Every structure is written in structure tokens, then in C-alpha cells.
């Protein structure tokens, strides 16, 4: 059955993102939206964006790059305009200055309007007769439809109304502004101050959202909340000058008038002291007194214990894996993968340590102090050397190479005790910031040397930096594909890259290879643990015990990881699902092309179209195989 076309005009999408909901009396109604002081109405585009900048218009032009169908070009431009207005910080990074003084709205009305707009866009796509579209245009339609449908399917979660974690809180949601918002001019400085004031208001909006969630029987998980409160209390007790948000006040601006620079620095600290910090204190007090006493216990950590939890989890599985997989199927897949990798760990453990006893091998990996770093400087030096080694060898394994550089940074001090081993931050799309590989140097004696190489491979080159930067630099595809992300693709690629590290000769010895197997076990265990928590009702303790038995992660890392699975349901499933898809496609290409298989061109076929879904990736690689066969004299991909 075809749905009636629901066309959203561009004017209806240009919605300002100013405003935040002040905290009022306790209420069981969704917190109301507060209109922008500039427009008075979110649906009035003319008031919201009376004169779009040339940069905004340029973004509309690249929204449909490479698209030939007129209707699809218009659709993508309307969707991209809505995206830019709805994410002001991202717009700034693209060089669009129209919303440089704003943050995204997070109140309940705004959250639900986003779902409604996505649903309308989806209905419009479903209403179209796609006959006659080129293969490239059809791929674009499939990708944007999957993105929209996946987000709508996950909407029943309403995680904005209950989720609390060491990264989902008023401080960590905005601490990155210090890096993402460039301050070069006085106008940039004023805009940053406006964003900091908006961040303070958003802390109160978050409080109101949590109050609404509580009225619906939705609460966060007790241990996650306790960890978050501990983190925020520690930050609140620290000098404001040590906060990440205070960094812009410490940056030198030699070209500024000294009086203006002094005024800006004082203004930053004043906003933090008088507006943002008090808002965070209110949030902490509210969560401690009104949310924590009712929080879900460690025995009820999963989504299944929340209203609409099963529908929420199913929707998030569909969104993150892009495949019609059930939680039970993924749980069983995880057990099979664990059996395989644990067997490999036994064999390599016998070679390294003289035993095939998995418990003994894991114990050795966790307790042998010689296998761990001693200083923060050692960790950082190793990360830099690992990145340099991978960059030197990359041209032998990739035809398409990223142009933007990658740099190694330490995880910020306030975040390090609660953060993962390492992570990657994308380059700024406007070229103002390189890709960044953050390495956690906190308590270096707890950081394994044997996992340092595989971590660098995953997060930098040939992992995330290679994939993300190549996508950004593919200027012949629509903007949402250049800058978009699909976890099954991006995380699947980064996990697959750990295998490519062996092809590239990056693992120096069997200890490095044991680290790679440790990471394989970690990602396989995620399939078991994530589904165990949310589908089968596992407790936090069950999840931690499983990972202690089957992976070499330290207890502290396991605790942080389980916290992550509880608070970002299904996201961790994407890693292994995506990796297995790519490995299967590589095996198919090697089988069908025989001696004609070229790893460089295979990798280019994976990377050249940006982030895609698993089904689109399969067709992409199968088309590559067909092209390679057609170029061989015997049509079979062999030597001819």
C-alpha cells in the first residue's frame, strides 16, 4: 500500500534552536517548549532564519551532491536544512555561522517534534515511485530511509527522559564545546558565552525531563547514577579553572586588545561560576534526592524493566545493526564467537605462558606487572609511535587515503577516571581540527601494553580515522553520507581493521597478537552481555562476571564497559555484526576473484561511498567483484 505524499516545505524546517525550559514546580506533564526570543514560533521559518548566510546556502547546494533526480535533490536539501538548524554546533563545524550562539533544544516538545519530522520524511520517501532512479540515487534513498526509520523505531525509548550516565549528564554533554567552538574573533567569544548560558539552561531542562520520566515510571540505573553523581561532585569541588569549559579563557589571543581579552576571560569564568555551576548543582541535588531513591537496581539493569522496554530494545537493535536480527539470535552468535576466540587465546597462551588453561592465561594477563605501562609518558609515546607505523604502511593497503592528519591527545583529566581506554574524535568538517586519537593515561599501571597496539589500530589508522576522514573527503556524495555515521559500518570497520593490522605487520610479537585476541573476546562478549542485560534480564553482576571469565579486561574496565551497555543499549552490538559482515564479504571476494584479488581495491570498495548499512555494503562489494571479474580475460577474476 502506498502512503499519501507528505511534503515538508523548506520554510517549515528552518526552526531556531534557541531557548530552554526553566525549572518550575514539580510536574507530571512533559516540559513545555520555550520559543526563541527571536521568533516566537518554531514553525515560523521566516522569523527563524530571515536571511540565510552564503555558507548555509552552500550547504544546501552540497546536500544533494551527485544526485541526478530533481525530487531527491529537493528532498535532501530540505532534510539537510532541518539537520543544520537542529544541530547548531555541528553547523558551526561545517562553517555555517547562522546558529553560532545556540545549542540544540533538548526539551520534550523538541524531542518529539524531531520524531514527527523524521516520520514525515519517511512517509514522503515511502510515497514515491522510485522507478527510473539511477543506482546511485537508489542507494542514497535506501540509506536515508534506513536512517530515518531506525531513529523512529527507537523513539519509544524516550531515553532523554531517564538516561543518566557518566557521559549523559549536563557537564559531559557540553564539555566538548571548548574544542568544537573555535574562538578567533570577539564575535566568536560572545557566541561561546551565549552557548555556555544555554548549557546552564539546558541543565534545568534536563532536570525537567527527568521529572517527567519519573512520572511515567522511567528511571535510570542505580549504580550508573551513583557513578555519575560521584563524577560530578568531584568536578564541582575542583577549581573552576581546571574545568574543560574554562579552557577558552586560558587560550592566548595575541592579536586581541589586552583589555578585550581580559574581559572575555572574566566573562567565561563568571558564566561558569554564576550560571553553569549552580545549574549543575541543582541537577545533582535533584537526581540525588528525587531520582536515585527510585532508580532501577543492579538486578533490574536492562530495558526490559522499563515501560515499552522490549519495543525500545528491538528498535535500537534494528537501528544499530541495520539488519533484521533478534536479541536471541545475537545472544547465541555471541556465545559462538566467544567459544572461537577463547580457543584461540588458549593456543596462543600455551605458546606464551606454557598453559592452555583460559583462567590461568587471563589471570596472567591481568596481574603480570611487566605487561603494563608504568608512566603516562610511556602510554602517549607508544600511541604516537603506533600511529606513525600504521601511517607509513597504509599506502600498501589502501588506494584511497585520508588527507586530514590525526593527532594523539590524552583523555581530559576530569573524564579519565570514568572513561574508556581510548576513543576517536572526528576532524572538524571545515578543516579547523584534525582527527584526534584520545588515549587514557590515568593510572598507567592499569593500562596493558599488550592491548596498546590493537587499540591504536582501532581508533586511529587504519581504523576510525581512516574510515571517517575518507568519508568526509568524498565530495562527490551527498552531505548526509559524507558526515553521517552508521555504527554497524564505522565500528564494524574499526574492528575489522584490527585484523588488517596483522596484514600490515603492525603486531610486533605474540603479546600484541594476544591483545588483538583480547579485543576480539571483548567485542564478542558484548553480544552476550548487551542482550543478556536487556533481553534476558541479567543483573549487572552477571554481566561483569561473564566478562571477567571470558575476556582479559581489568575489573575496572569491565565495570565501565557494563555501565556503557546498560546506558547505550544495542550500540555495542554493531561492532561484531559489522566486522563479521566485512570479513564475510572479503572471503567472498577472495573466493570469487582468486589470484586477481587485490586487498587495496577491496578496501577502497568498502570505503569509497561513506557510511552505509550492512545490506547496501553487501551490494556495493558484490558490484565491485562483478567489475573486477569483467576486467579479466576469462571473466572469472583469475590470472587469465
C-alpha positions as CSV (number, residue, x, y, z in Angstrom):
1,X,0.0,0.0,0.0
2,X,1.4,3.4,-0.9
3,X,1.1,6.2,1.6
4,X,0.0,9.7,0.6
5,X,2.8,12.1,0.0
6,X,3.7,14.2,2.9
7,X,5.9,17.0,1.6
8,X,7.6,19.2,4.2
9,X,8.4,22.6,2.8
10,X,11.8,24.0,3.5
11,X,10.3,27.0,5.3
12,X,8.7,24.7,7.9
13,X,12.0,23.1,8.7
14,X,14.1,26.2,9.4
15,X,13.4,26.1,13.1
16,X,15.5,28.1,15.6
17,X,17.1,26.1,18.4
18,X,17.3,28.9,21.0
19,X,15.5,28.7,24.3
20,X,15.4,26.3,27.2
21,X,12.9,25.3,29.7
22,X,13.3,26.9,33.2
23,X,12.7,24.6,36.1
24,X,9.3,25.3,37.7
25,X,7.2,23.4,40.2
26,X,7.0,19.6,40.1
27,X,5.0,18.5,37.2
28,X,3.9,15.2,35.6
29,X,3.4,16.8,32.2
30,X,6.1,16.9,29.5
31,X,8.1,20.1,30.0
32,X,6.8,22.7,27.6
33,X,9.0,24.2,24.9
34,X,10.0,27.9,25.2
35,X,10.0,29.7,21.9
36,X,13.0,31.6,20.7
37,X,13.1,35.2,21.7
38,X,13.9,35.9,18.1
39,X,10.9,34.2,16.5
40,X,8.1,33.4,19.0
41,X,7.2,30.3,17.0
42,X,9.1,27.3,16.0
43,X,7.1,26.9,12.8
44,X,7.8,30.4,11.5
45,X,10.8,29.9,9.3
46,X,10.9,33.5,8.0
47,X,11.4,34.8,11.5
48,X,13.7,31.9,12.4
49,X,16.1,32.4,9.6
50,X,15.2,35.6,7.8
51,X,18.4,35.8,5.7
52,X,20.3,32.5,5.4
53,X,24.1,33.1,5.1
54,X,26.0,32.2,2.0
55,X,27.6,29.3,4.0
56,X,24.1,28.0,4.8
57,X,23.1,28.2,1.1
58,X,26.4,26.5,0.1
59,X,25.5,23.6,2.4
60,X,22.1,23.3,0.7
61,X,24.0,23.0,-2.6
62,X,26.2,20.2,-1.4
63,X,23.3,18.4,0.4
64,X,22.5,16.7,-2.9
65,X,25.9,16.4,-4.5
66,X,26.0,13.6,-7.0
67,X,22.2,13.2,-7.1
68,X,20.5,13.4,-10.5
69,X,16.8,13.1,-9.7
70,X,15.2,16.6,-9.1
71,X,12.8,15.4,-6.4
72,X,15.5,13.7,-4.5
73,X,17.7,16.7,-4.7
74,X,14.9,18.8,-3.2
75,X,14.2,16.2,-0.5
76,X,17.9,16.0,0.6
77,X,18.1,19.8,0.7
78,X,15.1,20.0,3.0
79,X,16.4,17.2,5.2
80,X,19.9,18.8,5.4
81,X,18.5,22.2,6.2
82,X,16.5,20.6,9.1
83,X,19.6,18.8,10.2
84,X,21.7,22.0,10.3
85,X,19.1,24.0,12.2
86,X,18.6,21.2,14.7
87,X,22.3,20.8,15.5
88,X,23.8,24.3,15.8
89,X,27.3,23.1,17.0
90,X,27.6,20.7,14.0
91,X,26.6,23.6,11.8
92,X,29.3,25.7,13.2
93,X,31.9,23.0,12.5
94,X,30.7,23.0,8.9
95,X,31.4,26.7,8.7
96,X,27.8,27.7,8.9
97,X,27.6,30.6,11.3
98,X,23.9,31.2,11.4
99,X,23.4,29.5,14.8
100,X,26.8,30.0,16.4
101,X,25.3,31.3,19.6
102,X,22.9,28.4,20.0
103,X,22.7,24.8,21.3
104,X,20.2,22.1,20.2
105,X,16.9,22.1,22.1
106,X,16.5,19.2,24.4
107,X,13.1,19.7,25.9
108,X,10.4,17.1,25.5
109,X,8.5,19.0,22.8
110,X,11.6,19.4,20.7
111,X,12.5,15.7,21.2
112,X,9.0,14.6,20.0
113,X,9.0,17.1,17.1
114,X,12.2,15.5,15.8
115,X,10.5,12.1,15.8
116,X,7.4,13.6,14.0
117,X,9.6,15.3,11.4
118,X,11.6,12.1,10.7
119,X,8.3,10.1,10.4
120,X,7.0,12.7,7.9
121,X,10.2,12.5,5.9
122,X,9.9,8.7,5.9
123,X,6.3,8.8,4.8
124,X,7.3,11.0,1.9
125,X,10.0,8.6,0.8
126,X,7.6,5.7,1.0
127,X,5.1,7.5,-1.1
128,X,7.4,7.9,-4.0
129,X,7.5,5.8,-7.1
130,X,11.3,5.2,-7.4
131,X,11.1,3.7,-10.9
132,X,13.8,5.2,-13.1
133,X,16.1,6.4,-10.4
134,X,19.8,5.7,-11.1
135,X,21.6,3.1,-9.0
136,X,23.4,5.8,-7.1
137,X,20.2,7.7,-6.3
138,X,18.5,4.5,-5.2
139,X,21.4,3.8,-2.8
140,X,21.0,7.3,-1.4
141,X,17.3,6.8,-0.9
142,X,17.8,3.5,0.9
143,X,20.4,5.0,3.2
144,X,18.4,8.0,4.2
145,X,15.3,5.9,4.6
146,X,17.1,3.4,6.9
147,X,18.5,6.3,8.9
148,X,15.0,7.9,9.4
149,X,13.2,4.6,10.0
150,X,15.8,3.4,12.5
151,X,15.5,6.6,14.6
152,X,11.7,6.4,14.6
153,X,11.8,2.8,15.6
154,X,13.9,3.7,18.6
155,X,11.7,6.6,19.6
156,X,9.7,4.6,22.2
157,X,12.8,4.6,24.4
158,X,12.5,8.3,25.2
159,X,16.0,8.0,26.8
160,X,16.1,11.8,27.2
161,X,13.6,11.3,30.0
162,X,15.5,8.9,32.2
163,X,19.0,8.1,31.0
164,X,21.8,9.2,33.4
165,X,25.4,8.1,32.9
166,X,29.0,9.4,33.2
167,X,28.6,10.8,29.7
168,X,24.8,11.6,29.6
169,X,24.7,14.4,32.1
170,X,24.7,18.3,31.9
171,X,28.5,18.6,32.2
172,X,29.7,15.9,29.7
173,X,27.1,16.8,27.1
174,X,28.8,20.2,26.7
175,X,32.4,19.9,27.9
176,X,33.4,19.3,24.3
177,X,32.3,22.8,23.3
178,X,35.7,24.1,24.4
179,X,37.2,22.1,21.5
180,X,34.3,22.3,19.0
181,X,33.6,26.0,19.2
182,X,36.6,28.0,17.8
183,X,37.2,31.4,19.4
184,X,39.1,33.6,16.9
185,X,37.2,36.8,16.9
186,X,35.3,38.8,19.5
187,X,32.0,37.6,17.9
188,X,33.2,34.0,18.4
189,X,33.8,34.8,22.0
190,X,30.3,36.3,22.5
191,X,28.8,33.3,20.8
192,X,30.6,30.9,23.1
193,X,29.3,32.8,26.1
194,X,25.8,32.5,24.7
195,X,26.3,28.8,24.3
196,X,27.5,28.4,27.9
197,X,24.5,30.3,29.1
198,X,22.3,28.0,27.0
199,X,24.1,25.0,28.6
200,X,23.2,26.2,32.0
201,X,19.5,26.5,30.9
202,X,19.7,23.0,29.4
203,X,20.8,21.6,32.7
204,X,17.5,22.7,34.1
205,X,15.6,21.4,31.0
206,X,17.3,18.0,31.6
207,X,16.1,18.1,35.2
208,X,12.5,18.8,34.0
209,X,12.8,15.9,31.5
210,X,13.9,13.6,34.3
211,X,10.9,14.7,36.4
212,X,8.6,13.8,33.5
213,X,10.3,10.5,33.0
214,X,9.8,9.7,36.7
215,X,6.1,10.4,36.4
216,X,6.0,7.7,33.6
217,X,7.8,5.2,35.7
218,X,11.1,5.6,33.9
219,X,14.3,5.7,36.0
220,X,17.9,5.3,35.4
221,X,20.0,2.5,36.9
222,X,21.3,3.0,40.5
223,X,25.0,2.2,40.0
224,X,25.2,4.3,36.9
225,X,23.6,7.2,38.7
226,X,25.9,6.8,41.7
227,X,28.9,6.8,39.4
228,X,27.6,9.9,37.6
229,X,27.0,11.8,40.8
230,X,30.4,10.9,42.1
231,X,32.0,12.2,38.9
232,X,30.0,15.5,39.0
233,X,30.6,16.0,42.7
234,X,34.4,15.7,42.1
235,X,34.2,18.2,39.3
236,X,32.1,20.6,41.4
237,X,34.7,20.5,44.1
238,X,37.6,21.2,41.7
239,X,38.6,24.8,40.9
240,X,36.7,26.2,38.0
241,X,39.9,27.0,36.2
242,X,40.5,23.2,35.9
243,X,37.2,22.6,34.1
244,X,37.4,21.8,30.4
245,X,34.8,24.5,29.7
246,X,37.3,27.0,31.2
247,X,40.0,26.3,28.7
248,X,39.0,29.0,26.2
249,X,39.6,31.5,29.0
250,X,43.2,30.3,29.1
251,X,43.9,30.5,25.4
252,X,46.3,33.2,24.2
253,X,45.0,35.7,21.6
254,X,48.0,37.8,20.8
255,X,46.1,39.8,18.1
256,X,43.4,40.9,20.6
257,X,43.3,44.1,22.5
258,X,44.6,43.2,26.1
259,X,41.5,44.8,27.7
260,X,39.1,42.8,25.4
261,X,41.0,39.6,26.2
262,X,40.8,40.2,29.9
263,X,37.1,41.0,29.6
264,X,36.4,37.7,27.8
265,X,38.4,35.6,30.3
266,X,36.5,37.2,33.2
267,X,33.2,36.7,31.4
268,X,33.8,33.0,30.8
269,X,34.6,32.4,34.5
270,X,31.6,34.5,35.5
271,X,29.2,32.5,33.4
272,X,30.6,29.2,34.7
273,X,30.5,30.4,38.3
274,X,27.2,32.2,38.4
275,X,25.1,30.3,35.8
276,X,26.5,26.9,34.8
277,X,27.9,25.6,38.1
278,X,24.7,26.4,40.1
279,X,22.6,24.7,37.4
280,X,24.8,21.6,37.7
281,X,24.5,21.7,41.5
282,X,20.7,21.9,41.2
283,X,20.7,18.9,38.8
284,X,22.9,16.9,41.2
285,X,20.7,17.7,44.2
286,X,17.5,16.8,42.2
287,X,18.9,13.5,41.0
288,X,20.3,12.6,44.4
289,X,17.0,13.3,46.2
290,X,14.3,12.5,43.7
291,X,15.7,10.1,41.2
292,X,18.3,7.9,43.0
293,X,15.9,6.6,45.7
294,X,13.7,5.1,42.9
295,X,16.4,4.0,40.5
296,X,16.5,0.6,38.9
297,X,18.5,-1.9,41.0
298,X,21.5,-3.8,39.7
299,X,19.2,-6.8,39.4
300,X,16.9,-4.8,37.0
301,X,19.6,-3.1,34.9
302,X,18.0,-3.7,31.5
303,X,15.4,-2.1,29.2
304,X,13.0,-4.9,29.8
305,X,12.3,-3.4,33.2
306,X,11.1,-0.1,31.8
307,X,7.8,0.7,30.1
308,X,8.0,-0.1,26.4
309,X,11.4,-1.6,27.1
310,X,11.1,-4.6,24.7
311,X,10.0,-2.3,21.8
312,X,12.7,0.1,22.6
313,X,15.4,-2.6,22.5
314,X,14.1,-4.1,19.3
315,X,14.1,-0.7,17.7
316,X,17.6,0.1,18.8
317,X,18.9,-3.3,17.5
318,X,17.4,-2.5,14.2
319,X,18.9,1.0,14.2
320,X,22.4,0.0,15.2
321,X,22.8,-3.3,13.2
322,X,20.7,-2.2,10.1
323,X,19.7,-5.9,9.9
324,X,16.5,-7.8,10.9
325,X,18.2,-9.6,13.8
326,X,16.6,-10.6,17.1
327,X,18.2,-10.2,20.5
328,X,18.2,-14.0,20.9
329,X,20.0,-14.5,17.6
330,X,22.6,-12.0,18.6
331,X,23.0,-13.6,22.1
332,X,23.6,-17.0,20.6
333,X,26.0,-15.5,18.0
334,X,28.0,-14.0,20.8
335,X,28.4,-17.3,22.6
336,X,29.7,-19.0,19.4
337,X,32.1,-16.1,18.8
338,X,33.4,-16.4,22.4
339,X,33.9,-20.1,22.1
340,X,36.1,-19.5,19.0
341,X,38.2,-16.6,20.3
342,X,38.7,-18.2,23.7
343,X,40.0,-21.3,21.9
344,X,42.5,-19.1,20.0
345,X,43.5,-17.5,23.3
346,X,44.2,-20.9,24.8
347,X,46.5,-21.8,21.9
348,X,48.4,-18.6,21.9
349,X,48.5,-18.7,25.7
350,X,50.2,-22.0,25.6
351,X,52.8,-20.5,23.3
352,X,53.4,-17.5,25.5
353,X,52.8,-18.8,29.0
354,X,53.0,-22.6,28.7
355,X,49.4,-23.3,29.6
356,X,46.1,-23.7,27.8
357,X,44.0,-23.0,30.9
358,X,42.0,-20.0,30.0
359,X,41.6,-18.8,33.6
360,X,45.3,-19.0,34.2
361,X,46.0,-17.1,30.9
362,X,43.6,-14.4,31.8
363,X,45.0,-14.2,35.3
364,X,48.5,-13.7,34.0
365,X,47.4,-11.0,31.6
366,X,45.6,-9.1,34.4
367,X,48.3,-9.5,37.1
368,X,51.7,-9.6,35.5
369,X,53.0,-6.0,36.1
370,X,55.6,-6.4,33.4
371,X,52.7,-6.4,30.9
372,X,51.5,-3.0,31.9
373,X,52.8,0.6,31.4
374,X,54.5,2.4,34.2
375,X,54.1,6.1,33.3
376,X,51.7,8.3,31.4
377,X,54.5,9.3,29.1
378,X,55.1,5.7,28.1
379,X,51.4,5.4,27.0
380,X,51.4,8.5,25.0
381,X,54.8,7.7,23.3
382,X,53.6,4.3,22.3
383,X,50.4,5.7,20.9
384,X,52.3,8.2,18.7
385,X,54.7,5.5,17.5
386,X,51.9,3.1,16.7
387,X,50.1,5.8,14.7
388,X,53.2,6.7,12.8
389,X,53.9,3.0,12.0
390,X,50.4,2.5,10.6
391,X,50.5,5.7,8.5
392,X,53.8,4.6,7.0
393,X,52.4,1.3,5.8
394,X,48.9,2.4,4.9
395,X,49.6,3.2,1.2
396,X,50.4,-0.5,0.6
397,X,46.9,-1.5,1.7
398,X,44.7,1.4,0.7
399,X,44.3,3.2,-2.6
400,X,42.2,6.0,-1.1
401,X,44.0,7.6,1.8
402,X,42.8,10.3,4.3
403,X,44.2,13.8,3.7
404,X,43.4,15.2,7.2
405,X,46.0,14.4,9.8
406,X,45.5,12.5,13.0
407,X,46.9,13.6,16.3
408,X,47.3,11.8,19.7
409,X,45.9,13.5,22.8
410,X,45.4,12.5,26.4
411,X,41.9,12.0,27.7
412,X,41.0,15.1,29.7
413,X,41.8,14.7,33.4
414,X,38.2,15.1,34.7
415,X,36.9,12.4,32.4
416,X,39.8,9.9,32.6
417,X,38.8,8.0,35.7
418,X,35.4,7.2,34.2
419,X,36.4,6.9,30.5
420,X,37.3,4.1,28.2
421,X,40.9,3.0,27.2
422,X,40.8,5.3,24.2
423,X,38.5,7.0,21.7
424,X,38.5,8.9,18.5
425,X,37.1,12.4,17.7
426,X,36.3,13.2,14.0
427,X,38.2,16.0,12.2
428,X,36.2,19.3,12.1
429,X,34.5,19.2,8.7
430,X,35.7,22.7,8.0
431,X,39.3,21.6,8.4
432,X,40.0,23.6,11.5
433,X,40.7,20.5,13.7
434,X,42.5,17.2,12.8
435,X,41.2,13.8,13.7
436,X,42.1,13.1,17.3
437,X,43.0,9.9,19.0
438,X,42.5,10.2,22.7
439,X,44.4,7.8,24.9
440,X,43.6,7.3,28.6
441,X,46.8,7.7,30.6
442,X,45.0,7.7,34.0
443,X,46.6,5.2,36.4
444,X,49.1,3.9,33.8
445,X,49.9,0.8,35.8
446,X,46.4,-0.4,34.9
447,X,46.9,0.1,31.1
448,X,48.0,-3.1,29.3
449,X,51.0,-2.8,27.0
450,X,49.7,-5.9,25.1
451,X,46.5,-4.0,24.1
452,X,48.1,-0.7,23.1
453,X,48.8,-1.6,19.5
454,X,45.3,-3.0,18.7
455,X,43.8,0.0,20.5
456,X,45.7,2.4,18.3
457,X,44.8,0.4,15.2
458,X,41.1,0.5,16.0
459,X,40.9,4.2,17.0
460,X,43.3,5.8,14.5
461,X,44.9,4.2,11.4
462,X,43.6,2.1,9.7
463,X,40.5,2.2,11.9
464,X,38.3,5.1,12.7
465,X,40.5,7.9,11.4
466,X,40.9,6.2,8.0
467,X,37.2,5.5,7.6
468,X,35.7,8.8,8.9
469,X,38.1,11.1,7.2
470,X,37.8,9.3,3.8
471,X,34.0,9.7,4.1
472,X,34.3,13.4,4.9
473,X,36.6,14.0,2.0
474,X,34.4,12.2,-0.6
475,X,33.0,15.4,-2.1
476,X,31.0,13.6,-4.8
477,X,28.4,12.1,-2.5
478,X,25.5,13.9,-0.6
479,X,26.4,15.7,2.6
480,X,24.5,13.4,4.9
481,X,26.6,10.5,3.7
482,X,29.9,12.4,4.0
483,X,29.2,13.4,7.6
484,X,26.8,10.7,8.7
485,X,27.6,7.6,10.8
486,X,26.3,4.1,11.0
487,X,27.7,2.1,13.8
488,X,27.5,-1.2,12.1
489,X,29.7,0.3,9.4
490,X,32.0,2.5,11.3
491,X,32.6,0.3,14.3
492,X,32.5,-2.8,12.1
493,X,35.2,-1.3,10.0
494,X,37.3,-0.4,13.1
495,X,37.0,-3.9,14.5
496,X,37.8,-5.4,11.0
497,X,40.9,-3.1,10.9
498,X,42.3,-5.0,13.9
499,X,42.6,-8.0,11.6
500,X,44.1,-5.7,8.9
501,X,46.8,-4.9,11.5
502,X,48.1,-8.4,11.0
503,X,48.1,-8.0,7.2
504,X,50.1,-4.7,7.7
505,X,52.6,-6.3,10.0
506,X,51.8,-3.9,12.8
507,X,51.7,-6.5,15.6
508,X,55.3,-6.8,16.8
509,X,55.0,-10.1,18.7
510,X,52.7,-12.7,20.1
511,X,51.8,-10.4,23.1
512,X,50.4,-7.8,20.6
513,X,48.5,-10.7,19.0
514,X,47.2,-11.7,22.4
515,X,46.0,-8.2,22.8
516,X,44.2,-8.4,19.5
517,X,42.5,-11.6,20.7
518,X,41.6,-10.0,23.9
519,X,39.8,-7.3,22.0
520,X,38.1,-9.9,19.9
521,X,36.8,-11.6,23.1
522,X,35.7,-8.2,24.4
523,X,33.6,-7.4,21.4
524,X,32.2,-11.0,21.2
525,X,31.3,-10.8,24.9
526,X,29.3,-7.6,24.1
527,X,26.9,-9.6,22.0
528,X,26.3,-11.9,25.0
529,X,26.2,-9.2,27.7
530,X,24.2,-6.5,26.0
531,X,21.5,-8.9,25.0
532,X,21.8,-10.7,28.4
533,X,21.1,-7.4,30.2
534,X,18.3,-6.0,28.1
535,X,16.7,-9.2,26.6
536,X,17.2,-11.9,29.2
537,X,17.2,-9.7,32.3
538,X,20.8,-10.3,33.5
539,X,22.0,-8.3,36.5
540,X,24.9,-6.0,36.4
541,X,26.9,-8.6,38.5
542,X,26.0,-11.4,36.0
543,X,27.3,-9.2,33.1
544,X,30.5,-8.4,34.9
545,X,31.1,-12.0,35.9
546,X,30.8,-13.2,32.3
547,X,33.3,-10.6,31.0
548,X,35.7,-11.5,33.9
549,X,35.6,-15.1,32.8
550,X,35.9,-14.7,29.1
551,X,38.0,-11.5,28.5
552,X,41.3,-10.1,29.7
553,X,39.8,-6.7,30.5
554,X,40.6,-5.5,34.0
555,X,37.8,-5.4,36.6
556,X,37.8,-1.5,36.5
557,X,37.4,-1.5,32.7
558,X,34.7,-4.2,32.8
559,X,32.7,-2.1,35.3
560,X,32.9,0.9,32.9
561,X,32.0,-1.3,29.9
562,X,28.9,-2.8,31.6
563,X,27.9,0.7,32.6
564,X,28.1,1.6,28.9
565,X,26.0,-1.3,27.8
566,X,23.3,-0.5,30.3
567,X,23.1,3.1,29.2
568,X,23.6,2.9,25.4
569,X,21.5,-0.3,24.7
570,X,22.3,-2.2,21.5
571,X,25.1,0.2,20.3
572,X,27.8,-2.3,21.3
573,X,26.2,-5.0,19.1
574,X,27.2,-3.1,16.0
575,X,30.9,-3.9,16.3
576,X,30.9,-7.6,15.9
577,X,28.0,-7.6,13.5
578,X,29.7,-5.1,11.2
579,X,33.1,-6.9,11.4
580,X,31.6,-10.3,10.5
581,X,29.8,-8.7,7.5
582,X,33.1,-7.2,6.2
583,X,35.0,-10.4,6.8
584,X,32.3,-12.4,5.0
585,X,32.5,-10.0,2.1
586,X,36.3,-10.2,2.0
587,X,36.1,-14.1,2.0
588,X,33.6,-13.9,-0.9
589,X,35.8,-11.5,-2.9
590,X,38.9,-13.7,-2.3
591,X,37.0,-16.8,-3.3
592,X,35.5,-15.3,-6.5
593,X,38.5,-13.3,-7.6
594,X,41.2,-15.8,-6.8
595,X,44.6,-14.6,-7.7
596,X,43.0,-11.4,-9.0
597,X,42.0,-10.4,-5.5
598,X,43.7,-7.1,-4.5
599,X,43.3,-6.0,-0.9
600,X,43.8,-2.3,-1.7
601,X,40.9,-2.2,-4.2
602,X,38.7,-4.3,-1.8
603,X,39.3,-1.7,0.9
604,X,38.6,1.1,-1.5
605,X,35.3,-0.6,-2.4
606,X,34.3,-0.7,1.3
607,X,35.3,3.0,2.0
608,X,34.5,4.9,-1.2
609,X,30.8,5.6,-0.5
610,X,30.9,6.7,3.1
611,X,29.0,5.2,5.9
612,X,26.4,2.7,4.6
613,X,24.1,0.0,6.0
614,X,25.0,-3.7,6.0
615,X,22.7,-4.5,3.1
616,X,24.0,-1.6,1.0
617,X,27.6,-2.6,1.8
618,X,27.0,-6.1,0.6
619,X,25.6,-4.9,-2.8
620,X,28.5,-2.4,-3.0
621,X,31.1,-5.2,-2.7
622,X,29.2,-7.6,-5.0
623,X,29.2,-4.9,-7.6
624,X,33.0,-4.4,-7.1
625,X,33.5,-8.2,-7.5
626,X,31.5,-8.1,-10.8
627,X,33.6,-5.2,-12.1
628,X,36.8,-6.9,-11.2
629,X,35.7,-10.1,-13.0
630,X,34.6,-8.2,-16.1
631,X,38.1,-6.7,-16.4
632,X,39.7,-10.2,-16.5
633,X,40.2,-12.0,-19.8
634,X,38.4,-15.1,-18.6
635,X,35.7,-13.2,-16.8
636,X,36.4,-15.1,-13.6
637,X,38.8,-12.8,-11.8
638,X,41.8,-15.2,-12.1
639,X,45.1,-14.5,-13.9
640,X,43.5,-15.2,-17.3
